[in-house]
Amino acid sequence: MGTSSSPKDSSILYSPLSSPNVGALLKIKIISWSQETGLPVTIRVRIADRTFNLHKHPLFSKSGYFRRQLNESNEVELPSNFPGGAETFEMMALFIYGSSTLVDPFNVAALRCAAEYLEMTEEYISGNLCERFDIYLNQVVLQSWDDTLIVLQKCQMLLPLAEELLIVSRCIESLAFMACMEILDPERRRDHPVVTLDALASQPWSNETVKAILSQDLWIKDLIALPFPFFKRIMSSLRRQGMKEKYVSPIVLFYANKWVLSRKTHQYWQDARKEGKPDNDVEDDDDDDTNEKVSKILQGILDLLPMGEKASKVIPVGFYFSLLSRSLQLGLTSESREKLQDQIASLLYLARMEDFLLPDSSNDSISSCIELTVMKSIFSKYVSFMELTHTPSPRNYIVAELWDIYLTKIATDPEWSSKRFLELIETVPLSSRQTHDHLYRALSTFLMAHPDMSQEEKGLVCKYLNCQKLSQEVCIEAVQNELMPLRLIVQALFVQQLNTQQAFKECSDSFRYAQCGEYSGSLSSTIYPNSKSQNLVESPYMEGSEGGSKTLSFLLKDSAMQRSEFSRKEYESTSFRIQNLEEELMSLKKTLQLQHISKQTETISKKVEPVSANFQSLKPYGLEGRTPSKKSVGQVTSCIGSVNFSSQKRYATRLLKIFRRITLFGRGKSRKKQGGNGLRPKILNF
């Protein structure tokens, strides 16, 4: 950071491997001391498997520890947990004999801890080693980003003494301060902005994207290489020193991506443990130990991440889904998993289908997998949040659409039961579904996976599908879909007819606007009391001043193409489907003739009301809120939707006649379009 050297440069300048042999220098110092003072070596210090023969006076005068030990014996044995081991004591002995040229970031932390253990303080001599190493830490190491990182890494092996001496705390605060300076950039040295998560806002979460972002800021890469306890404290220090959340949260995400989500890191930990174990012990133990380590880091990551609505500004919801997926593999505690699900539910409207947890392809049954259970729980949580507001919101429409898309993905399992699939559909209220296009896709996929379902079962599964909320293209597809129940197909035909009537009505209105603009310029408000001035420019069906010259045939043709899109091929396909329905109804008619005796049929037929009254008293399923015209084609749906068992024979006969008229209408329309006579087509009414 700044003008400080990189870690590679630091390793060249300060690595102990490039220093002279410490053991040889110590021998030279001991011989020189004996020659200068004439005193022999009288003290023997043992540590691990090494023994050091030293003079008593230097040790006695500078170390409180040796002053106590040498009163009892001339032999001292240091404990196995001595900071830095025998190598560090060898350097301490060299310092005791007067050398001061071997301090560097790689050994200063161990030397400072060893000096504290040996009680080499100002109490015994001025300028003792404890003070000298503190000065080096404060004035040299903590002024450099790379040197501070090196010391902090070395402190891992020196705990808890390094913590008690505040070496860790000083390094953490120094790194946090320099990171804040990197963000502020007071000297304007940066040639690109500091990384935020804006680059991830428009794409799914992926390791490759994170790596590309990290390559822009190496100082973040340095931070995420630290052990989690140190990293966690640095993040807290960054927030305490005033760094904005939009800069802190990305660092947390990158750390989680490296140590929790990355498979390479998981494999690295396993390989590292295998190197120190026999082959017959590594398999199960390594998996358990690695998963436990990752689980602890994941738990800590959840504590560091911002929660609630404010997280939506800085953290992609796809990242939370990635953590949730990993938590299922690691067996995270239910409390932590619930916390993660609550956070996802609060941001669900920002999610993408690519973020969702899909069942593992290796699972035999999708309906029993844990991924589906978790996803259903998340959407149920969102619905509970939604019910608290009691106000419709575009977010609710987005969430409902996402759920229907998810159902399409999982509806391929042939083991789904109709009841279970209906329960999934009911997870999101019908009132939140602005369109039923994706619900239709899910139901079509479900029926495709269950080709042997009866018409009754199909009708039960599709009871929530409202043809009024289908787009024109999907409605046409529903009419031609042989998997759909007969009742739904007739409803779709009814909706198509209403759409056609509406298109023709708008064509007629456009012609009226055009004629008004051509002959009279504008009409008085007395003629149109409930409208604004009706002139040529204000007509929504005209472009520029040439609109008045358009003929009626041109306007009808143009509007039909834009609004209804009933091409010749679509009419022929629909007619073919209606012919198939006629064949099915013929079979139904024959079945009814076999089931009822002729006397019951004659008795019931005398009591049947006129056909028009019977048709008008019935309303098609899903269209109760609309009032069709006196000759509405909605009567077709009524015959299928709510007919008495005793009168099914007569209704089937009438319905055949109606379908034949619809077929003739479709064929007639095709012939008229081919003829191109420009006349207004006759609207189908019954």
FIDOPA-807179 format. One record per residue (C-alpha): residue in three letters; x, z, y. Coordinates in steps of 0.02 Angstrom, whole numbers, plus 50000, padded with zeros to 5 digits. Layout:
FIDOPA-807179
AlaXZY ...
//
This chain:
FIDOPA-807179
Met500005000050000 Gly500714995650169 Thr502584993250169 Ser502845003850014 Ser503664995849865 Ser502694990349714 Pro502715000349552 Lys503914987949474 Asp505134989849619 Ser504965008749611 Ser505385008949426 Ile506994999549463 Leu507525011049605 Tyr507015027849534 Ser506945026849345 Pro508005040249260 Leu508555027149135 Ser509625019149270 Ser510445035949318 Pro512135041949252 Asn512135052049092 Val511515069449138 Gly512365077748990 Ala514065070749036 Leu513875076149217 Leu513385093749164 Lys514945095349056 Ile516025089949202 Lys515195103049315 Ile515445116849187 Ile517305112649166 Ser517545111849354 Trp516705128749378 Ser517825136749244 Gln519375129549326 Glu518855135149502 Thr518325152849456 Gly519355156049299 Leu517805163149215 Pro517345158249038 Val515655152248975 Thr514705167648918 Ile512845162948914 Arg511975153148776 Val510255145348814 Arg509245137648672 Ile507745126148695 Ala506975116448552 Asp508435109748447 Arg509725109948586 Thr510925123648645 Phe511755124948817 Asn513325135648849 Leu513325140749033 His514105153149155 Lys513165169049198 His513445169849386 Pro512565153549439 Leu511045157649329 Phe510975175949382 Ser511095172149568 Lys509775158249581 Ser508455162149446 Gly507355177549438 Tyr506905173049259 Phe508725173049200 Arg509095188749301 Arg507835198349195 Gln508315190349029 Leu510205192249048 Asn510075211049075 Glu509625212748893 Ser510645199248806 Asn511815184648836 Glu510715173348732 Val509075166448801 Glu507805155848708 Leu506595145948815 Pro504815142948748 Ser504275126348675 Asn503055123448819 Phe504435124048950 Pro503985110949082 Gly504825094449040 Gly505715100948886 Ala507595100948855 Glu507895085648963 Thr507165094249117 Phe508155110249086 Glu509745100049072 Met509395093049246 Met508975110449311 Ala510645116949247 Leu511505102649338 Phe510605107649500 Ile511095125749472 Tyr512925120349468 Gly512705111649637 Ser512215093449603 Ser510805086049711 Thr510805067349681 Leu509575064649537 Val507845068249612 Asp506565053949603 Pro504675051849585 Phe504825051049396 Asn505595068549377 Val505165078149534 Ala503525085049465 Ala504355091649307 Leu505815098649408 Arg504625107549527 Cys503675115449382 Ala505285120449294 Ala505955128349454 Glu504345138249469 Tyr504485144049287 Leu506295149749313 Glu505785158249478 Met507065148949583 Thr506285153749750 Glu506875158549924 Glu506835176749869 Tyr508485174749779 Ile509405161949886 Ser509035151750041 Gly508655133450008 Asn508285136549826 Leu507595122749713 Cys505735126549736 Glu505835123449924 Arg506945108249906 Phe505765099749782 Asp504245103549892 Ile505105095450040 Tyr505475080049935 Leu503665079049878 Asn502925080750052 Gln504145070150151 Val504555056550026 Val503335054949882 Leu501675058049971 Gln502095045050104 Ser502095031049976 Trp500605024549877 Asp501645019549726 Asp502695035449721 Thr501145046249733 Leu500345037049588 Ile501915039649483 Val501955058349517 Leu500105060149481 Gln500305051249315 Lys501765062649268 Cys500715077949306 Gln499635074649152 Met500975082449042 Leu501285097049159 Leu499565104849168 Pro499045118149210 Leu500635122849304 Ala500615106849408 Glu498835111049459 Glu499295128849507 Leu500715122449616 Leu499475110549704 Ile500495095349656 Val498945086649587 Ser497875091249736 Arg499165085149860 Cys499325068549770 Ile497445066149760 Glu497165069849944 Ser498595058349992 Leu497915043949887 Ala496165046249959 Phe496845046250136 Met497865030450109 Ala496355021950027 Cys495305025950181 Met496675018550290 Glu496655002950181 Ile494795001150215 Leu494965004350402 Asp496514993250414 Pro497014999250589 Glu498514987450594 Arg497464972250542 Arg498584967750398 Arg497224962150277 Asp496884943650257 His495224946150165 Pro493794958850174 Val493754974150063 Val492844971249899 Thr491014976249888 Leu489654972149762 Asp488874958149864 Ala489714945649749 Leu488754953049601 Ala487044953049684 Ser486584935449629 Gln487264935349451 Pro487194945749292 Trp488484959249262 Ser490004953049165 Asn491794958449134 Glu492474941749189 Thr491664943349361 Val492364960849382 Lys494124955049339 Ala494034941249468 Ile493524953649602 Leu494854966249555 Ser496224953349576 Gln495864953649763 Asp496264972249789 Leu497664979249682 Trp497484996749755 Ile495784998149669 Lys496604992349508 Asp497865006649527 Leu496485019549547 Ile495485014149394 Ala497055015949287 Leu497075034849315 Pro496395047649189 Phe494585051549223 Pro494835069649283 Phe496015063349419 Phe494915048349458 Lys493365059249478 Arg494255070449604 Ile494885055449703 Met493115048649717 Ser492505065449781 Ser493925065849907 Leu493515048249967 Arg491715053250003 Arg492285069450084 Gln493465060050199 Gly492055048550256 Met492225032550155 Lys490565023050150 Glu489615022149987 Lys489685003149983 Tyr491575004749959 Val491575019849843 Ser490265014049718 Pro491164997849671 Ile492705007849622 Val491635018649506 Leu490855003049430 Phe492554995149399 Tyr493165011049316 Ala491655011449201 Asn491894993149161 Lys493694996349108 Trp493525012549010 Val491715012148948 Leu491094994248935 Ser492694985048889 Arg492954982348703 Lys494824979848730 Thr495044997648794 His494065004348645 Gln495214994948527 Tyr496745000948624 Trp496275019248598 Gln495985016448414 Asp497665007748392 Ala498555021548488 Arg497845034848372 Lys498235025048215 Glu500085024648258 Gly500225043548231 Lys499135045548076 Pro499225041047891 Asp498205026047840 Asn496945036047740 Asp496435046847890 Val496205034348029 Glu494565025247994 Asp493175037948023 Asp494165050148129 Asp494735036848252 Asp492975030148278 Asp492265047448307 Asp493675052948423 Thr493625036848524 Asn491725037248540 Glu491795055348595 Lys493095051348727 Val492095036548793 Ser490495046848790 Lys491295060148900 Ile491865047049025 Leu490125039149026 Gln489345056049060 Gly490545058549206 Ile490175041149273 Leu488325045149282 Asp488735060449387 Leu489765049949507 Leu488505035849532 Pro487225036949671 Met485445038949609 Gly483755034549680 Glu483255020749799 Lys484905021049894 Ala485815014649740 Ser484904997949754 Lys485974993449904 Val487644995149816 Ile487434994449627 Pro486704980049524 Val485334985749407 Gly486174975349272 Phe487614987749273 Tyr486415002049232 Phe485734991749087 Ser487524989149024 Leu487835007849029 Leu486185010948940 Ser486634998748802 Arg488325007248780 Ser487505024348778 Leu486435019148630 Gln487995014548534 Leu488905030648578 Gly487465042348546 Leu487405049548722 Thr486375065248746 Ser484515062448770 Glu484565071048940 Ser485875058949007 Arg484965044148933 Glu483335049449014 Lys484235050849180 Leu484885033149159 Gln483175026449112 Asp482375034649263 Gln483645026249376 Ile483335009249297 Ala481455011449313 Ser481625014849500 Leu482574998449521 Leu481654988149390 Tyr480964975649514 Leu482764970149550 Ala483164966749367 Arg483384950149279 Met482894944949105 Glu484754943149064 Asp484984961749098 Phe483694967848972 Leu484104975848805 Leu483684963448668 Pro483584968448485 Asp485144965748382 Ser485054949748280 Ser485624959648128 Asn484044970248130 Asp482774965647997 Ser481294970448106 Ile481184968948294 Ser479644980048302 Ser480604995348243 Cys482234993348340 Ile482805006348467 Glu483094993348603 Leu481234989348609 Thr480795007848614 Val481955010648761 Met481314995448856 Lys479505000748832 Ser479955018048895 Ile480765010749052 Phe479255000049095 Ser478085014649060 Lys479085025149182 Tyr478915011649314 Val477035010849286 Ser476935029649311 Phe477875027649476 Met476715013349523 Glu475145023549490 Leu475735036949611 Thr475715024749758 His473965017449725 Thr474405002249830 Pro474704984549766 Ser476464978249793 Pro477414962049759 Arg478634972749660 Asn477254976349534 Tyr476964957749508 Ile478814955049477 Val478914969049350 Ala477354962849258 Glu478084945349249 Leu479734952249182 Trp478814961849047 Asp477854946348991 Ile479474936548983 Tyr480234950348878 Leu478734949848760 Thr479024931248738 Lys480804935048679 Ile480274947948550 Ala478634940048491 Thr479524929648358 Asp479524943748231 Pro478244939748094 Glu478074958348054 Trp477164961848218 Ser475384967648193 Ser474014962448313 Lys473664980448363 Arg475494984248397 Phe475734968548503 Leu474164972548603 Glu474884989748640 Leu476434981548711 Ile475384970148820 Glu474434985248885 Thr476064993748938 Val475884985249107 Pro474124985349184 Leu473204968749192 Ser472924971349379 Ser474804969649406 Arg474844952249330 Gln474664939749470 Thr474874925349348 His474594924449161 Asp475784910049126 His477104920849044 Leu475794930948951 Tyr475154914548880 Arg476934910248825 Ala477104926948739 Leu475434925048649 Ser475834907248597 Thr477494913048524 Phe476614927248434 Leu475304915548359 Met476674903448307 Ala477504917548208 His475814921548127 Pro475084904648074 Asp473864912447949 Met472864922848073 Ser470984920748074 Gln469994915248226 Glu469344932948246 Glu471094940348247 Lys471694927148369 Gly470254931048485 Leu470694949548479 Val472524946548521 Cys472104934648664 Lys470714945048739 Tyr471744949548894 Leu472224931648934 Asn471264925549087 Cys471214906649105 Gln470844908449291 Lys472614915249315 Leu473454900749225 Ser474334887149321 Gln473684869349305 Glu475084864149188 Val474914879349075 Cys473024877549071 Ile473184859649010 Glu474434865448880 Ala473224879048822 Val471844866148793 Gln473014856048684 Asn473744871048591 Glu472994871548416 Leu473614889348391 Met472474896248526 Pro470754903048475 Leu469284891348502 Arg468484902848628 Leu470024902448740 Ile470144883448730 Val468364881648794 Gln468744893648936 Ala470254883148983 Leu469154867648983 Phe467944876249099 Val469324881249220 Gln470004863549218 Gln468294856849264 Leu468134869049409 Asn469854863949471 Thr469354845749462 Gln467774849049562 Gln468774858549692 Ala470024844249706 Phe468624831649734 Lys467814843149862 Glu469434844249960 Cys469604825449951 Ser467884823950028 Asp468354836350164 Ser469934826550202 Phe468904810650221 Arg467734819650342 Tyr469214825450447 Ala469934807950448 Gln468284800050501 Cys468034812950638 Gly469754809250708 Glu469524790350698 Tyr467814788550781 Ser467594803350898 Gly469304811050926 Ser468624828850919 Leu466974836950884 Ser466054849550987 Ser466034867550932 Thr464144866350929 Ile464264854950778 Tyr465564866050693 Pro465174883350762 Asn466304892450638 Ser467834881750660 Lys469104877250790 Ser469204860250870 Gln469154847350730 Asn470314833450786 Leu471474821550701 Val473054831350734 Glu472374847650664 Ser471834840150498 Pro472874847850359 Tyr472744831950258 Met473584820250382 Glu475364816750432 Gly475624810150609 Ser474444798650700 Glu474274786450556 Gly473144797950457 Gly471554790850532 Ser471894773750457 Lys471914780250277 Thr470464774250170 Leu469364785450064 Ser470044778249902 Phe471824781749959 Leu471404799750007 Leu470514802849841 Lys471964795949742 Asp473284805349842 Ser472404822249834 Ala472054820549649 Met473894817249615 Gln474474832149719 Arg473184845349673 Ser472504841249500 Glu473854829949425 Phe472624823149298 Ser473544807649242 Arg472884795249117 Lys473944802448976 Glu473304820149009 Tyr471504814248999 Glu471814805148837 Ser472694820448763 Thr471264831848816 Ser469984819848742 Phe470924819648578 Arg470884838648574 Ile469004838648607 Gln468734826948461 Asn469614839348350 Leu468444852848416 Glu466964841948372 Glu467554840848193 Glu467744859848185 Leu465984862248255 Met465264849948129 Ser465994860747993 Leu465224876048078 Lys463524867548083 Lys463564863747897 Thr464014881847859 Leu462564888147963 Gln461354876647873 Leu461864884147707 Gln461714902147768 His459954901647842 Ile458364897147756 Ser457254884347840 Lys455804896347871 Gln456864908547973 Thr457554894048073 Glu455824887248115 Thr455164904548162 Ile456644908348276 Ser456624890848356 Lys454824893648418 Lys455374909348511 Val456934902048589 Glu456834900648777 Pro457134884248868 Val458904878048856 Ser459264879249041 Ala458694897549054 Asn459704902248901 Phe461274893948968 Gln461124901649141 Ser460924919349072 Leu462614918748989 Lys464294919549077 Pro465964914249002 Tyr467254927348956 Gly468454931149096 Leu467424922549234 Glu466124935749274 Gly466644936249456 Arg466294917649490 Thr464624909149519 Pro464634890949459 Ser463474877549524 Lys461764874449451 Lys462474861249336 Ser464094870649298 Val465114866249147 Gly465314885049121 Gln463834884049004 Val465034877348873 Thr465944893848869 Ser464334903648857 Cys463894895148694 Ile465494901148615 Gly465674917748703 Ser464034927048678 Val462784918748562 Asn461554927648448 Phe461864925648262 Ser460084919348233 Ser460244904848356 Gln461984898548314 Lys461334882848231 Arg460424876348384 Tyr461864881148499 Ala463124872048390 Thr462044856348400 Arg461924857248589 Leu463774860848607 Leu464194845048507 Lys463194834748631 Ile464104842848777 Phe465804839448702 Arg465344821348672 Arg464894819848857 Ile466574827648905 Thr467454815148790 Leu466524800648868 Phe466974807349041 Gly468834807748998 Arg468814790148929 Gly467784783949073 Lys469014791649196 Ser470454782649110 Arg469554765849123 Lys469154768649307 Lys470964772849348 Gln471544757349256 Gly470284746749351 Gly470864753249521 Asn469204749549607 Gly469464764049732 Leu467714771049708 Arg467384789649706 Pro467284795949525 Lys465734804549467 Ile465904823549457 Leu465504830949287 Asn464044843049298 Phe462874849949170 
//
